[in-house]
Amino acid sequence: MRMKRSIIIGLGLILGALLQLRAQPSNSLYFMHGVPQFNRVNPARQPACGFYIGMPLLSPLSTELSSSSLAWEDLVYPHPTEDSLITFLHPEGDKQAFLNQLKPLNYVVSDLGTSLFSLGFRTGAGFFTLDVTSRVEGSLYYPGDLARLVLEGADEGETYILNGMGTDLSAFDEIALGWSGAIGDKLQIGVRGKFLFGLGNVYTSNSQLEVTTSEDVWNIESDMEFDVSLPFAEVVYDADGIIEDVIVDDDITNLNPMAMARLAFNKNNFGLGLDLGIDYKPSESWHLSASVLDIGYIRWTDEVHEVSYNAVYDYTSLEVNPFDFLGETGESNYFDSTFSELSDTLSGALEFTQGEIYNSRLHTKLFVGTSWYVTPKINFGLLSRTDFLRDKVVEQLTASANFAAGRFLNFTLSYSYINSYLKNMGTGISFNAGPLNLYLISDNTLNLIFWPQEAQSANLWFGMNLIFGYKQFNKVDKDRPLVY
């Protein structure tokens, strides 16, 4: 059992490290015409320049953390009587307030990312783009009843519904080819095709778990299945079909360039994706637009394995006394011991087998936006965003004021409704110094400055490009910025 748990932890650390690669689009980016990569959010959009090339690793460099239910102040807050900070697990902590924040099913999305190569150029046939990006689609799901069971203990005759627990994590490299063209004077359409190469995956294909408790016995009914692809490692099974060892390729561990290149563009885990966009201008004052991103899937065939937990049985030995863990670090020891006991309980019927080929889909996103131009240099935008996760549909709404200050500066001030939280104040700035374009964008800038303890999400985009052949954003604006 300890071997199984060590393997699970090891795989989690390996795949968790892959979370350092992902580029989640910022809502504020949608209306920032001064940033060439704003076509990442809507492929119908055409940058005002004739040619751009992004700096490797810096076009963009991005990060995002989002929680559906919990903010920092729900986890750590001032001690009620002393000058110190405590967690909700401290004896003086408010565990009930923590539990009240949880929904029946909660999620956490953590994304970090970088673009390896970004290029765009204009021809008579339209605007073309080429992007090479390392990405992760990652989400963790946990039911509120799981926290209630761990923190409050088991009530007599209580049934805890733990359905939906699991993780969906896909690390992959993407080569994207895009085109945007005009149909008449008022309509632009865009399409971006993607070739996907899988680096690693954990996919929850089924998650049904109920625990009914009493003083003497727990009844556990489970039907859970997880598919895993680990092309960077060899999984060794013993004669009974149990995982004996996970051997990570030495060339990968030592960051051998040839081995890393083979892993980065692994055709054995191949997928396809598609982005679509439309941009309609019924008048010089109004612009309407919509886009659908990440329609697609990856087919996992390399080092595929299956973990299943299908059982109906009674268990009688879980016992953790919280009074055994009082002290300076008692709350963390209590949580660790309780969770370890619970993990041992639930992992008794885990089965590890060599798996079959399976597919995992991308997290599709829908954007619908409108802009009202007060002048050619000032406009106000409204954006609706819908994320389609595994078992959740997540809605966001962003309003923005957008300014083009002279020839060199674009500025955005945004307000977003994200995860039922109302104080998401963001900013974005794009600065042109000769052919050098720099930009910094966040949907939560002021949150992190004024209300960091309340924030449930945070994101940041930073980028650097070389841009040439600039032209005016609007035909009404006859003042051409500098041309390089």
Buried (B, 14 or more C-beta within 10 A) or exposed (E): EEEBBEBBEBBEEBBBEBBBBBBBBBBBBBBBBBBBBBBBBBBBBBBBBBBBBBBEEBBBBBBBBBBBBBBBBBBEBEEEEEEEEBBBBBBEBBBEEBBEBBEEBBBBBBBBBBBBBBBBBBEEEBBBBBBBBBBBBBBBBBBBBBBBBBBEBBEEEBEBBBBBBBBBBBBBBBBBEBBBBBEEEEBBBBBBBBBBBBBBBBBBBBBBBBBBBBEEEBBBBBBBBBBBBBBBBEBEBEEEEBBBEBEEBEBBEEEBEEBBEBBBBBEBBBBBBBBBBBBBBEEEBEBBBBBBBBBBBBBBBBBBBBBBBBBEEEBEEBEBEBEEBEEEEBBEBBBEBBEEBBEBBBEEBBEBEEBEEBEBBBBBBBBBBBBEBEEBBEBBBBBBBBBBBBBBEBEBBBBBBBBBEEEBEBBBBBBBBBBEBEBBBBBBBBBBEEBEBBBBBBBBBBBEEEBEEBBBBBBBBBBBBBBBBBEBBBEEBEEEBEEB
